Structures are given as C-alpha cells and as structure tokens.
Amino acid sequence: MKKQFLRSIAMALPVCAIYLSACNQQGNKNSTETMTDSTTAAAAPQAAAFDTTIDGKKVQLFTLKNKSGAQVGITNYGGRLVSLQVPDKDGKLTDVIVGPGSAEGFVKSTEPYYGALIGRYGNRIAKGKFKLEGKEYSLFTNNGANTLHGGKKGFQYVVWDGTQPDSSTLVLTYLSKDGEESFPGNLNVKVTYHFTDDNSLDIKYEATTDKTTVCNLTSHGFFNLNGCSSGDILKHVLQVDADTYIPVDAGLIPFGRIDKVAGTPFDFTNPTEIGARIDTNANEQLKNGKGYDHNFVLNKHDINKSIASITGDKSGITMDIYTEEPGLQFYSGNFMQSKNEMKYGKMDDFRASFALETQHYPDSPNQPSFPTTVLKPGETYKTHTIYKFTVKK
C-alpha cells in the first residue's frame, strides 16, 4: 500500500475501513463479488485522519447525517467535501465524492481544488487584472497568464471556523482580509451546509465587504456517481437547461460573446453521455479545454427549478442541481493525471470525476456585458445551490 495509507492506519485503525471499502461495481466477476460483499455499507471517513493543525488552526472533519442513514463528510480545511454517501439503485451507500481521505492527502495533492470552497473569485480572471472604481488590481497569476479560483492561496487552502448547530448542519466562516491575494476589502464569508432527509446537500453562501470588491463563490466538488475510484465518468448521462454557453480562447478566457449550443458538442439540452462527443477533434472549443471546461449560460430559472441532471450509468444515482446562479461550469476531469492517491487506494485517473460548479461567468470583472460580480459596502452577497440525490432504476 502507499505510504499515505500506512500513515492513516497508524493514526487510527478504523481508517482502514475506508480503504478496504469500495464505492463501485467493476472488474471481473470474482472481483465484483468481493467488492459487493465489502460495500454493503460504505465506510465513513474517520475524524482521526483530519486531526491536525494547519497555519496554527485546528483542522477537523465534520459529519452531517440525515434520518435515512446517508451522510456527508466535510473538513474545515478549505471547506472541502470529503465524502457524500447516498444509496444506489440497490440501496447500498455509495461515496460519490472523488478526492483524498485525509488532511495530509489534501495538503500534498497536486490538484488543489478537490471538494473545496472557492473564492474570492471562482473561475478565471484574464491576465490577473481588473479595474474597480478607476483603480487597477493585479493578482497572482496561477494558471498560465491568468488567475484561477482566487489566486495562489485561495479559500481552498485556508482553515475555516466551523460550528455544527445540529447533526445535519455545518456553518463555516472566514475573514478574508483586505489585500489578501491582492483583492480589496475585508470580506466576511459564511457558508452553510445542510443535508436534508431527502438526500439534498443545500449550500448557502453569504459575504459582506468594507470596500468595493468582486466576489464569485462556488463549491468545487469532484463527483463520480458510480462511486469514488470506479473508473471514468464518460458514460454518465448529463442534461443541462442551457441553450447557450461561453466560448473561450486557448487560455480558457471568454471572448466576450455567448454562443448557441445547438449543433455543437455542447448541446446537453437532451440527456447525453458525457463521452459521446468529448473527443470531437474538429471542435476548437473542446481542443481548448482538452474536453469540457466551459460555462453554460443557464436558461431562466429560480431555486425551485432543476437546471441540470446527471446519472451514473452503473449506480443509477441521479444528481439534480438547483441554483440561483446564472452559470454552470462543467469540467470533465481533463487535467487528472494519476498523480494523487484517492480514497479506497486508487489514483486520480484521467476523467475519473466531473465538476458542475454553480457560479457567475468567468472573467466577469473584465466583461461588462456579463452579469456583475461587484460587491459594495452595505450590500450582502447571497446565493443558494442544492445538489439533490435520487435513484433511477
């Protein structure tokens, strides 16, 4: 086994249950039978694997449970989703979050964003620059010539203050100080996770500032609805209620226009396998993203209307997304390189997960035609997203 696995065993023997469990059904007949025996109930991540200190603050693993027995594991290190166990078509708990199983695993990962809360600005800002009220701000460029997900030390690397008012709710707060990652204003952020009895993960974001700034918060869950370490996601069936999307250049920065999805590989208005058109060599946009890494402009909606639905082909687990945000960033795991060990002992192989991030559009501070992300003193940034899990048999 890997060294990280052995270290986790040394920290707490119950952690072994995580790695001996599986969250999928794959392989030959004999291995499938063995995995079925070991996954009657998915093992929960253990608190001991997160019992550490980072930047002088205590890291913890919080567990949210509902009456049906499903549960969510969240760490205050980056506000990350660590696990999300919901029943599959056979009633077996399946962990649909892809990522490491310990604080150490997240710290060492070459993929910074596994499961994390993203801020101050989710997605890219061109050349790491934007203007507000006549002043130009220059950010750290951590994605080629551009700034991605808040800069060098975005919210994924901070230890949030966490309180758990009840068994199904977690409140995380963080003060991003004026000048942090070169953004203006003291930004007070609160994120509330609530796991409902109908297996919905409800996420509410709030923020206030004392100087005019930009704010675009999101959650970067990496999902595989067949289960963590179950193989690629190319046969997952996706539907997105979006007639248009935002084309980007080779650096994944918007041109500033909005294009129709009809007649392109970006048309998910009807249920379509992710892999059906992902390698269309003639499509320049798929070349730029090395697959899907694009923001969909959602059709008119509110929090009560599902804007996207995706189903695991093996598990039957369906995730419906509800949001107040105007955009949905779809990422098909194109930059996963088998460099990091995930839960259950597998590596983060190419396209082994997907992300569907509710947010405003990329590079909005530099695109006056896009919905604004400016937040001013006296205003409260509020947005609400729900990921609801059901089963399609």
C-alpha positions in Angstrom: 0.0 0.0 0.0 1.0 3.6 -0.4 2.8 5.4 2.4 -0.2 7.7 2.9 -2.4 4.7 3.5 0.0 3.3 6.1 0.2 6.6 7.9 -3.5 6.8 8.0 -3.6 3.3 9.5 -1.1 4.4 12.1 -3.3 7.3 13.1 -6.4 5.3 13.7 -7.1 1.6 12.9 -10.7 2.4 11.9 -9.4 4.4 8.9 -8.6 1.0 7.3 -12.3 0.6 6.7 -12.2 3.5 4.3 -9.6 1.9 2.0 -10.9 -1.6 2.2 -14.4 -0.4 1.1 -15.3 0.2 -2.5 -17.8 2.6 -3.9 -18.5 0.9 -7.2 -19.0 -2.4 -9.1 -16.4 -3.0 -11.7 -13.8 -5.5 -13.0 -14.2 -9.3 -13.5 -16.9 -11.4 -11.9 -14.8 -12.6 -9.0 -13.6 -9.1 -8.0 -17.1 -7.7 -8.4 -18.4 -10.3 -5.9 -15.7 -9.4 -3.5 -16.4 -5.7 -3.8 -20.2 -6.2 -3.4 -19.5 -8.1 -0.1 -17.4 -5.2 1.2 -19.7 -2.4 0.1 -23.0 -3.3 1.8 -22.5 -0.1 3.6 -19.8 2.5 2.6 -17.3 3.2 5.3 -17.2 6.8 6.5 -14.0 8.8 6.6 -12.5 8.9 10.0 -12.0 12.1 12.1 -8.6 10.9 13.1 -7.3 11.4 9.5 -8.1 15.1 9.9 -6.8 15.6 13.4 -4.0 18.1 12.7 -3.1 21.8 12.7 -2.5 24.0 9.6 -1.4 27.6 9.9 -1.9 27.4 13.6 -5.6 26.4 13.3 -7.2 23.1 14.2 -8.4 21.0 11.3 -11.5 18.9 11.8 -13.8 16.5 9.9 -17.5 17.2 10.4 -20.1 14.7 9.6 -23.7 15.6 8.6 -26.3 12.8 8.8 -29.9 12.6 7.9 -32.7 10.2 9.0 -32.2 7.9 6.1 -28.7 7.0 7.1 -27.0 8.9 4.3 -24.2 11.2 5.3 -21.7 13.9 4.2 -18.1 14.4 5.4 -16.8 18.0 5.3 -13.5 19.3 6.6 -12.9 22.9 7.6 -9.6 22.8 5.7 -10.7 24.5 2.6 -14.4 23.8 3.4 -13.9 20.7 1.4 -16.4 17.9 0.6 -14.6 14.8 1.7 -17.4 12.2 1.2 -21.0 12.1 0.3 -22.7 8.7 0.8 -26.0 8.1 -0.7 -27.9 4.9 -1.7 -27.5 3.5 -5.2 -30.2 1.6 -7.1 -29.6 -1.5 -4.9 -29.9 0.5 -1.7 -26.1 0.4 -1.0 -24.4 3.5 0.3 -22.1 4.9 -2.3 -19.5 7.6 -1.8 -19.9 9.9 -4.8 -17.1 12.4 -3.9 -13.7 11.8 -5.5 -10.7 13.1 -3.5 -8.2 12.2 -0.8 -9.3 10.7 2.5 -7.1 12.7 4.9 -5.9 16.2 5.6 -2.4 15.1 4.6 -3.8 13.9 1.3 -5.4 17.3 0.5 -2.3 19.2 1.5 0.0 17.1 -0.7 -2.3 16.8 -3.7 -1.1 18.3 -7.0 -4.8 19.1 -7.6 -5.6 22.0 -5.3 -9.3 22.1 -5.6 -10.7 18.7 -4.6 -14.0 19.3 -2.9 -13.1 22.9 -1.9 -15.0 26.1 -1.4 -13.7 28.5 -4.0 -13.0 32.2 -3.5 -12.7 35.0 -3.6 -13.3 34.6 -7.3 -14.3 31.2 -8.8 -13.0 30.6 -12.3 -10.5 32.7 -14.3 -9.7 36.4 -14.4 -7.7 37.3 -17.6 -4.1 38.3 -17.0 -4.8 38.5 -13.3 -6.0 42.1 -13.7 -9.3 44.0 -13.3 -10.4 47.6 -12.6 -12.8 48.8 -9.9 -13.8 52.4 -9.5 -10.9 53.6 -11.6 -8.2 51.6 -9.9 -6.4 48.6 -11.4 -5.8 45.5 -9.3 -3.1 43.0 -10.2 -3.5 39.4 -8.9 -1.1 36.4 -8.7 -1.3 34.5 -11.9 -1.5 30.8 -11.0 -3.0 29.5 -14.3 -0.6 30.4 -17.1 -1.1 34.1 -17.7 -4.3 34.2 -15.7 -5.7 34.0 -12.2 -7.8 30.9 -11.3 -10.0 30.3 -8.3 -8.7 33.2 -6.2 -5.0 33.1 -6.8 -2.1 31.4 -5.1 -3.7 30.8 -1.8 -7.4 30.8 -2.4 -10.1 29.7 0.0 -9.2 26.0 -0.6 -6.0 26.4 1.4 -7.4 28.2 4.5 -8.8 26.7 7.7 -12.3 27.9 8.2 -14.0 28.3 11.6 -16.7 25.7 11.9 -19.7 25.2 14.1 -22.3 22.4 13.9 -25.6 23.6 15.3 -27.2 20.2 14.7 -26.4 16.8 13.2 -27.3 17.8 9.7 -25.9 21.4 9.5 -22.4 22.9 9.3 -21.6 26.6 9.3 -18.2 27.8 8.1 -16.9 31.3 8.4 -13.8 33.0 7.2 -12.5 36.6 7.2 -10.5 37.3 4.0 -8.5 40.4 5.0 -8.1 43.5 2.9 -5.4 42.8 0.3 -5.4 39.0 0.6 -4.4 37.7 -2.8 -4.5 41.4 -3.7 -8.3 41.7 -3.6 -9.7 44.8 -2.0 -11.7 44.9 1.2 -12.2 42.8 4.3 -14.5 40.1 3.0 -16.5 38.3 5.7 -17.8 35.0 4.3 -20.3 32.5 5.7 -21.1 29.2 4.1 -23.9 26.9 5.5 -24.0 23.3 4.5 -27.3 21.5 5.3 -28.0 17.8 4.5 -31.7 17.2 4.3 -33.7 14.0 4.8 -34.4 13.7 1.1 -30.6 13.5 0.4 -30.2 17.0 -0.7 -27.0 18.9 0.0 -28.1 22.5 0.5 -25.3 25.2 0.3 -26.0 28.8 1.2 -23.3 31.5 0.7 -23.1 34.9 2.2 -20.5 37.7 2.1 -20.0 41.3 3.1 -17.2 43.8 2.4 -16.0 47.1 3.7 -14.5 48.1 0.3 -15.9 47.7 -3.2 -14.6 44.3 -4.4 -15.5 41.3 -6.6 -17.0 38.1 -5.3 -17.8 34.8 -7.0 -18.1 31.9 -4.6 -18.7 28.2 -5.5 -18.1 24.7 -4.4 -15.7 22.5 -6.4 -17.0 19.0 -5.7 -15.4 16.3 -7.8 -18.1 13.7 -8.4 -18.4 10.2 -9.8 -21.9 8.9 -9.3 -20.8 5.3 -9.8 -18.6 5.8 -6.8 -15.1 7.1 -6.0 -12.4 5.1 -7.8 -15.0 3.4 -10.0 -13.4 4.3 -13.4 -14.1 7.2 -15.7 -17.3 9.3 -16.0 -17.8 9.2 -19.8 -21.0 7.1 -19.7 -22.6 9.4 -17.1 -25.7 10.9 -18.7 -25.9 14.7 -18.4 -28.7 17.2 -19.2 -28.2 20.9 -18.8 -31.0 23.5 -19.2 -28.9 25.9 -21.2 -29.4 27.0 -24.8 -26.1 28.9 -24.9 -22.6 28.7 -23.5 -19.5 30.9 -23.3 -16.7 30.0 -25.8 -13.1 30.6 -24.6 -9.7 31.0 -26.0 -6.7 28.6 -25.6 -6.2 30.0 -22.0 -9.9 29.4 -21.2 -10.7 33.1 -21.1 -14.0 34.1 -22.6 -14.0 36.0 -25.9 -16.9 38.0 -24.5 -19.6 36.5 -26.7 -22.3 33.9 -25.9 -22.9 31.1 -28.5 -25.8 28.8 -29.0 -25.2 25.1 -28.1 -27.4 23.8 -30.9 -25.5 21.7 -33.4 -22.4 21.6 -31.2 -20.9 19.1 -28.7 -22.1 21.5 -26.0 -25.8 20.7 -26.6 -26.9 18.9 -23.4 -30.5 20.1 -23.6 -31.4 16.4 -24.0 -29.8 13.7 -21.9 -26.5 12.8 -23.4 -23.5 10.7 -22.4 -20.5 12.9 -21.4 -18.2 10.9 -23.6 -20.5 10.9 -26.7 -18.8 13.9 -28.3 -15.9 14.8 -26.0 -13.2 13.8 -28.4 -14.6 15.6 -31.4 -11.3 16.7 -33.0 -12.9 19.2 -35.3 -14.3 21.3 -32.4 -11.9 24.1 -31.4 -13.6 24.6 -28.0 -13.0 21.0 -27.0 -9.4 21.3 -28.0 -9.0 24.5 -25.9 -10.5 22.8 -22.8 -9.0 19.4 -23.5 -12.6 18.3 -23.2 -15.3 20.2 -21.3 -14.2 23.1 -19.1 -16.8 25.6 -20.1 -19.5 27.8 -18.5 -23.1 27.2 -19.6 -25.5 30.2 -19.6 -28.5 28.8 -17.8 -32.0 29.4 -19.1 -34.4 31.3 -16.9 -34.8 29.6 -13.6 -35.0 30.0 -9.8 -34.0 27.8 -6.9 -37.1 25.7 -7.3 -36.3 24.6 -10.9 -33.6 22.0 -11.6 -31.1 23.4 -14.1 -29.0 20.2 -14.6 -29.3 16.5 -14.0 -26.7 13.7 -14.3 -27.0 10.0 -13.7 -24.3 7.4 -13.1 -24.6 4.5 -15.6 -23.7 1.8 -13.1 -25.2 3.1 -9.8 -28.4 4.7 -11.1 -27.7 7.6 -8.8 -29.0 10.9 -10.2 -27.8 14.3 -9.0 -30.2 17.2 -9.8 -28.8 20.8 -9.4 -30.8 23.8 -8.3 -29.3 27.2 -8.1 -29.8 31.0 -8.0 -26.6 31.5 -10.1 -26.7 32.4 -13.8 -24.0 30.0 -14.9 -22.8 26.4 -14.5 -19.2 25.5 -15.1 -18.9 21.9 -16.5 -15.5 20.3 -16.0 -14.9 16.7 -17.3 -11.7 15.9 -15.3 -9.4 16.7 -18.2 -6.4 17.5 -16.1 -6.5 14.5 -13.8 -3.1 12.8 -14.3 -3.0 9.7 -11.9 -0.6 11.7 -9.6 -2.6 11.6 -6.3 -4.0 8.8 -4.2 -7.7 8.9 -3.6 -9.9 7.3 -1.0 -10.0 3.5 -1.4 -6.5 3.3 -2.6 -6.9 4.3 -6.3 -5.3 7.2 -8.1 -7.0 10.2 -9.7 -7.0 8.8 -13.2 -7.9 10.8 -16.3 -11.6 11.8 -16.4 -12.4 9.8 -13.2 -14.6 12.6 -12.0 -16.6 15.7 -13.1 -17.5 19.0 -11.6 -20.6 21.1 -12.0 -19.9 24.4 -10.4 -22.7 27.0 -10.0 -21.3 30.5 -10.4 -21.2 33.7 -12.3 -19.3 33.7 -15.6 -15.5 33.6 -15.9 -13.7 36.9 -16.2 -16.8 38.9 -15.4 -14.8 41.8 -13.9 -13.3 42.4 -17.4 -16.5 41.6 -19.4 -19.1 44.5 -19.0 -21.8 42.5 -20.9 -21.7 39.7 -18.3 -23.7 39.8 -15.0 -21.7 41.8 -12.5 -19.8 40.3 -9.6 -19.1 43.6 -7.9 -19.9 43.7 -4.2 -20.1 47.1 -2.4 -20.1 48.0 1.3 -23.6 47.8 2.7 -24.6 45.0 0.3 -24.8 41.3 1.1 -23.7 38.7 -1.3 -26.1 35.8 -1.1 -26.5 32.8 -3.3 -28.1 29.3 -2.9 -27.3 26.0 -4.5 -28.8 22.5 -3.9 -27.4 19.1 -5.1 -30.2 16.6 -4.7 -29.6 12.8 -5.0 -32.2 10.3 -6.0 -32.1 6.9 -7.8 -33.1 6.0 -11.3 -33.7 2.2 -11.5 
